[in-house]
C-alpha cells in the first residue's frame, strides 16, 4: 500500500516548544523527528513500498514523488521552508490528484497528515471547507472521501487538551467521518517533546505499518514468510457478522488446482509472499529479496543457501500451471500462484477470495474439493483432456434454459414463425414442430394468453388449406390435429389444458393401409 | 447489500379479479408475412394481451432477471388474489425458479370475466402477503441458529409488489391502510411465536395498471413513509410494454443493478454463413461491477436512452478470446480480477443474446460426488502424507532420482495399501537389491563434495537409508506398510567383514572412482541394459554373496556391492547404528531369518571358494573396466 505523507509547513508549525534544556525546538522539528522514525521503520520493513511527500500551506507542493528511496524522503524533511497559512482542502485535492495519477482508483493508499491542529483562517480553512460542505457542486467536490480505498491518519503536533480548547479536534474528526470513518487521529500524550512524539508515531506504526509475518505450510513443509502488503481485516456482513475477519498467521495449503479451472477468479486483494529467514531468537534476519545493502546481503546470502519451501512452491506452480488453494481462516480461502513480473522475473503471490463457503461458484463449495485419487474415476480423464469444472448450477439461468419471453412483439413473432416454418416441412420436421408448439402452449397457459392459442390454431388450419398438392398427406393430418389440441387447451377446462400435458404427434401409418383409412 | 435487506423477500401480489381479463388494447401481430408466401392471403387479425397476461409476464421477467443474478438468498413469493388469496409457492430455495412459478400460474389460469366482481378483491392477496412476510426463510433460520443469543440481529424486511387496477387515489390509500393494519396485527402474533418473525421494514410498491388509451384514475406518488415499518410508493402505468418497462426499472432499483452493453460482437449471419456482422448485447448485473469504472471517471455512458432516463448503460467492446476452446485451453493465464458478477441478458431471447450466452456457456458435463467425509480435509490429509519425507533439493535425494524407486514411492504415501501395492513395493526392493548386486551406479550427486564423491557401496548405503526413511515415515499408516518396511529391512545389506574388504578393495579403487563420476547423469535405462547384460556373468558370481554386506563406516571401500542373501549369515543380527531403536518386530524377524538360514543350502560359489572367497566377474573386469573409464572421461568434459 503506497503512502502519502502530507506535511503542514504553515507558519504555525514554527511555534516553539518549550523543552527543558538548551536547544529550542519548533513543532515542525518534532514532526520531522516523528517522520524520520516512520521512514526508518519503513526502510527496514516496507522497503518495497512507495512513499510520496507533499508539503502544504495555502499552496501545496509534491516535494518527493512516490519513491522507495527513503534517503531522499529523509533529505526532503530537512529542506523544508516555512510558508503562510494552513489550507487543508487544497492539499487534500492535491493528494487525490497525485494518487490517482500514479495508482488509479483501485489501489488502497495510506495518507499520513502531519499538522499542528491549527486549521487556518478564512477561505480555505478547514472550518470554512466544512461549513460549505453541503453546498457544493460536482465540480468543486470536497476531496473526502478519497476516490480510492484509503486510510487517513492525522498526526497532531499538539496534545488533546490543546485541540479540545478550540473546535480543532471536532473538525479533524469530521474529516475522518467524511472519509467514511477510514482513518484515525493521533495526538501527543503529555507535554510536547521528542519522546512523546516518538511514542505517538510508534502507535501509528503499530496500527498501520507492522509487517505481516506468517508460516506457509504444506503438510510437513513450511516456510516463514512475510505477506506484503499486509492483508487488511475484512467485514463480511455489517449486520449479521460485524466482526472483521483477520487472516491466519498459519497459511495452510489445502490443495492444488489448474489455472484453467480456477480461471482468473475475483479477489479482494493480492499480496507478495516473501520468504524470510528467522534467526534463533525469532528476529528477522532479512527478507529474501535481493538488495544492494552490503550488511543485509550477508544475511540474505545465508538465507539463500538454505532450501526454502517458497522456492519449491513457486517453481512447481509455475511449471505445472497450477495454483495452490490456501486456507486463510474458517471458511476463508485464497490462492498462491506465480505471477510474472517481466519475462525473466516472477513472484510468488497470494490473492484472497471473499470469505464464505463458496467464493467461486464454478468450483462449488470449497470444502467439497478433494483429492483426485478419491474420485471413482479421474475427473480429468485418463489423458487429462477434460475437467470437472465449471460445475453446472442446479437451476439453469434463464439464458441457458430457453425461456419464453413475449414482452417485445418480436419475441412472440419469432416463436410463431418457428412453428410455421416447421409446419411447412411436415412430416420431416414433426419432432421440432411439436417441440416448438408445446413450448408456445406452455408459455401461453402460464401467461393466461389463451387468445394466442386460438390464433395459432386458426393459423395452422389455414396452413392446412394452403398445402400444395405435392405435400405429404401426413402434413394435413398433423396440422389439423395440432390445431384441435390447441383449441382444446384454450378452453381451459379440459384435461388438455393442463400445463404438463404435451401435445404428441398424431399416430399415422401411410405404409400401405393408408388408402383404406382415407 | 445486506443479506436480509428488503430484497431478501419479495412478495408479488397480482390481481386476478374479473376486470384483469380486460384487454390491454395493445395489439400484437402474430401472423407475420413470411417470404415465399402465396400471394393474396390476408393475415389473421392481431390479438392483444389481457391486463392479467401483461402483469404476469412482466412479473416473470422481474423474477427471471433476479434469479439469474441472485440464484440464492433472494426469494420470491407469488400470490394471486381474487375471491381469496392463492399462494403459488413458498420461501424454500426449491420453489425459487421460473418453471415452478410458470406451472403454478398455468394452474391458476386467466381471470374469469364472468365471476362476481363483488366477491373479488386484491385485499385478500395483500393480507396473505403480510402473513407470508412474517414466515421465516431457511436463510433467516440458518443465520438465527448460527448467531444463537444474537439471533435478534437477523433482520426481517421485505417488499410487496402489488399489481392491480385501482379505482381511485382513495382506493389506493385504503389498500395502504389495510397493509399497515395487517402488519400491526401480524407483528403482534409473531412476537409470541418461534417460527414467525416480526416485520421490521416493509416496502409496498403499488402498481396501478390500466388499458392503453384510458385515463389513469390513480396518480403516481414517490416513496413515502407511512409508519416506521411501512413505506409505500404508487406507480400508475399503462399495461402492455409500459408495464414491462416499469418492472424492468424496478428490478434494477430493487437489486442495485446496472447495465453494460457489449458492443461489436462478431456473429455469423444466418443467410450468409461465411460473413459476420457485429451485434450489441445488453446485460444487467450488480452495479458494483461499475464501481471502478465510475471512480476512474472514465464513463463510457452510452447514449442509447431510447427506453427512458433509467437506461444508462456502460459500453464495452468485445474481445474475442485467443482460443475458442476456453475449457480445454492449454494457454491458461491468470488475470487480475477484482470482481465477477452474474449477468442476465436484457433481451434474453434475441439472437445476439443467445449467441453470446451459448458461446460463454460451453456446457460442462461433470459433477463431483460429495462423500460423507469432508473432501477438503482428505486433501489436507493427503498433503500431510505426501510431505512426510520430501527432500527439497534434487541433489539431496537419491531415491527420487531413480526410476526404479517410483513404484514404491508412489504407493507408500497412500493411506492404505492393497496386496498388489505391497507386492509392487517388494518387487521394487528386490529390484534394488538386484541392482546393488550388479553394481549398478546410482544417481548420487557429487555437487558440493570435494573430490570424487562417495564410493559405490557407500552410495547404496545412502540410498537404502533414504528409502528406509521414506518407508518408516509411513509405517503407522497400516499393517501393510509395516510389511514393506520388514521386507526392506530384511533385504538391505548389513556391514560385516569390514577390514577384510577394505584391504582387498584398495586395488580396484581407481577404476571405481572414475565410474563414480559418471553416476550423476546416468540414466536408469542404461543401467538396466547393463544389468541385463551382466546377468549371465553374475550367475557365476554367487560366491561373492558371502561378503554381501556393505561396510557402513568405510567410504573408501571399493567392493562392488552385492545382493545381500535373503538369509542372514551371521549368528547375531546386525543392528544399524544410524537408525533409532529397533522395533520388536524387526528383532523377531531377524531372529527367524537367522534360524531359517541354518536350514539354508549353501550356494555353490561359496562352497567352491578358497578361504571363503571366490574370484568374481572375471570377464566383467576387462569389459566393464574399459567402459567405466570411458564414461568417466565423458562426464568430465
Boltz contact constraints between the chains, C-beta under 6 A:
constraints:
  - contact:
      token1: [A, 105]
      token2: [B, 295]
      max_distance: 6.0
  - contact:
      token1: [A, 105]
      token2: [B, 296]
      max_distance: 6.0
  - contact:
      token1: [A, 106]
      token2: [B, 292]
      max_distance: 6.0
  - contact:
      token1: [A, 147]
      token2: [B, 295]
      max_distance: 6.0
  - contact:
      token1: [A, 218]
      token2: [B, 383]
      max_distance: 6.0
  - contact:
      token1: [A, 219]
      token2: [B, 383]
      max_distance: 6.0
  - contact:
      token1: [A, 219]
      token2: [B, 384]
      max_distance: 6.0
  - contact:
      token1: [A, 219]
      token2: [B, 387]
      max_distance: 6.0
  - contact:
      token1: [A, 220]
      token2: [B, 387]
      max_distance: 6.0
  - contact:
      token1: [A, 220]
      token2: [B, 388]
      max_distance: 6.0
  - contact:
      token1: [A, 221]
      token2: [B, 387]
      max_distance: 6.0
  - contact:
      token1: [A, 237]
      token2: [B, 3]
      max_distance: 6.0
  - contact:
      token1: [A, 239]
      token2: [B, 2]
      max_distance: 6.0
  - contact:
      token1: [A, 240]
      token2: [B, 143]
      max_distance: 6.0
  - contact:
      token1: [A, 240]
      token2: [B, 153]
      max_distance: 6.0
  - contact:
      token1: [A, 254]
      token2: [B, 376]
      max_distance: 6.0
  - contact:
      token1: [A, 254]
      token2: [B, 379]
      max_distance: 6.0
  - contact:
      token1: [A, 254]
      token2: [B, 380]
      max_distance: 6.0
  - contact:
      token1: [A, 255]
      token2: [B, 379]
      max_distance: 6.0
  - contact:
      token1: [A, 259]
      token2: [B, 332]
      max_distance: 6.0
  - contact:
      token1: [A, 259]
      token2: [B, 334]
      max_distance: 6.0
  - contact:
      token1: [A, 260]
      token2: [B, 332]
      max_distance: 6.0
  - contact:
      token1: [A, 264]
      token2: [B, 334]
      max_distance: 6.0
  - contact:
      token1: [A, 264]
      token2: [B, 335]
      max_distance: 6.0
  - contact:
      token1: [A, 264]
      token2: [B, 337]
      max_distance: 6.0
  - contact:
      token1: [A, 266]
      token2: [B, 337]
      max_distance: 6.0
  - contact:
      token1: [A, 266]
      token2: [B, 339]
      max_distance: 6.0
  - contact:
      token1: [A, 266]
      token2: [B, 340]
      max_distance: 6.0
  - contact:
      token1: [A, 307]
      token2: [B, 392]
      max_distance: 6.0
  - contact:
      token1: [A, 307]
      token2: [B, 393]
      max_distance: 6.0
  - contact:
      token1: [A, 312]
      token2: [B, 392]
      max_distance: 6.0
  - contact:
      token1: [A, 321]
      token2: [B, 332]
      max_distance: 6.0
  - contact:
      token1: [A, 337]
      token2: [B, 334]
      max_distance: 6.0
  - contact:
      token1: [A, 367]
      token2: [B, 374]
      max_distance: 6.0
  - contact:
      token1: [A, 367]
      token2: [B, 376]
      max_distance: 6.0
  - contact:
      token1: [A, 368]
      token2: [B, 370]
      max_distance: 6.0
  - contact:
      token1: [A, 368]
      token2: [B, 375]
      max_distance: 6.0
  - contact:
      token1: [A, 369]
      token2: [B, 375]
      max_distance: 6.0
  - contact:
      token1: [A, 369]
      token2: [B, 376]
      max_distance: 6.0
  - contact:
      token1: [A, 370]
      token2: [B, 375]
      max_distance: 6.0
  - contact:
      token1: [A, 370]
      token2: [B, 378]
      max_distance: 6.0
  - contact:
      token1: [A, 370]
      token2: [B, 379]
      max_distance: 6.0
  - contact:
      token1: [A, 371]
      token2: [B, 378]
      max_distance: 6.0
  - contact:
      token1: [A, 371]
      token2: [B, 379]
      max_distance: 6.0
  - contact:
      token1: [A, 371]
      token2: [B, 382]
      max_distance: 6.0
  - contact:
      token1: [A, 374]
      token2: [B, 378]
      max_distance: 6.0
  - contact:
      token1: [A, 379]
      token2: [B, 366]
      max_distance: 6.0
  - contact:
      token1: [A, 388]
      token2: [B, 366]
      max_distance: 6.0
  - contact:
      token1: [A, 388]
      token2: [B, 368]
      max_distance: 6.0
  - contact:
      token1: [A, 390]
      token2: [B, 364]
      max_distance: 6.0
  - contact:
      token1: [A, 392]
      token2: [B, 364]
      max_distance: 6.0
  - contact:
      token1: [A, 395]
      token2: [B, 97]
      max_distance: 6.0
  - contact:
      token1: [A, 397]
      token2: [B, 68]
      max_distance: 6.0
  - contact:
      token1: [A, 398]
      token2: [B, 64]
      max_distance: 6.0
  - contact:
      token1: [A, 398]
      token2: [B, 68]
      max_distance: 6.0
  - contact:
      token1: [A, 398]
      token2: [B, 348]
      max_distance: 6.0
  - contact:
      token1: [A, 399]
      token2: [B, 345]
      max_distance: 6.0
  - contact:
      token1: [A, 399]
      token2: [B, 348]
      max_distance: 6.0
  - contact:
      token1: [A, 399]
      token2: [B, 357]
      max_distance: 6.0
  - contact:
      token1: [A, 400]
      token2: [B, 361]
      max_distance: 6.0
  - contact:
      token1: [A, 405]
      token2: [B, 348]
      max_distance: 6.0
  - contact:
      token1: [A, 405]
      token2: [B, 349]
      max_distance: 6.0
  - contact:
      token1: [A, 407]
      token2: [B, 244]
      max_distance: 6.0
  - contact:
      token1: [A, 409]
      token2: [B, 28]
      max_distance: 6.0
  - contact:
      token1: [A, 411]
      token2: [B, 349]
      max_distance: 6.0
  - contact:
      token1: [A, 412]
      token2: [B, 28]
      max_distance: 6.0
  - contact:
      token1: [A, 412]
      token2: [B, 30]
      max_distance: 6.0
  - contact:
      token1: [A, 413]
      token2: [B, 32]
      max_distance: 6.0
  - contact:
      token1: [A, 416]
      token2: [B, 30]
      max_distance: 6.0
  - contact:
      token1: [A, 445]
      token2: [B, 106]
      max_distance: 6.0
  - contact:
      token1: [A, 446]
      token2: [B, 102]
      max_distance: 6.0
  - contact:
      token1: [A, 446]
      token2: [B, 105]
      max_distance: 6.0
  - contact:
      token1: [A, 446]
      token2: [B, 106]
      max_distance: 6.0
  - contact:
      token1: [A, 447]
      token2: [B, 53]
      max_distance: 6.0
  - contact:
      token1: [A, 447]
      token2: [B, 56]
      max_distance: 6.0
  - contact:
      token1: [A, 447]
      token2: [B, 57]
      max_distance: 6.0
  - contact:
      token1: [A, 448]
      token2: [B, 52]
      max_distance: 6.0
  - contact:
      token1: [A, 448]
      token2: [B, 53]
      max_distance: 6.0
  - contact:
      token1: [A, 448]
      token2: [B, 109]
      max_distance: 6.0
  - contact:
      token1: [A, 448]
      token2: [B, 110]
      max_distance: 6.0
  - contact:
      token1: [A, 449]
      token2: [B, 53]
      max_distance: 6.0
  - contact:
      token1: [A, 451]
      token2: [B, 47]
      max_distance: 6.0
  - contact:
      token1: [A, 455]
      token2: [B, 30]
      max_distance: 6.0
  - contact:
      token1: [A, 455]
      token2: [B, 44]
      max_distance: 6.0
  - contact:
      token1: [A, 455]
      token2: [B, 47]
      max_distance: 6.0
  - contact:
      token1: [A, 458]
      token2: [B, 44]
      max_distance: 6.0
  - contact:
      token1: [A, 459]
      token2: [B, 31]
      max_distance: 6.0
  - contact:
      token1: [A, 459]
      token2: [B, 44]
      max_distance: 6.0
  - contact:
      token1: [A, 492]
      token2: [B, 109]
      max_distance: 6.0
  - contact:
      token1: [A, 499]
      token2: [B, 103]
      max_distance: 6.0
  - contact:
      token1: [A, 499]
      token2: [B, 106]
      max_distance: 6.0
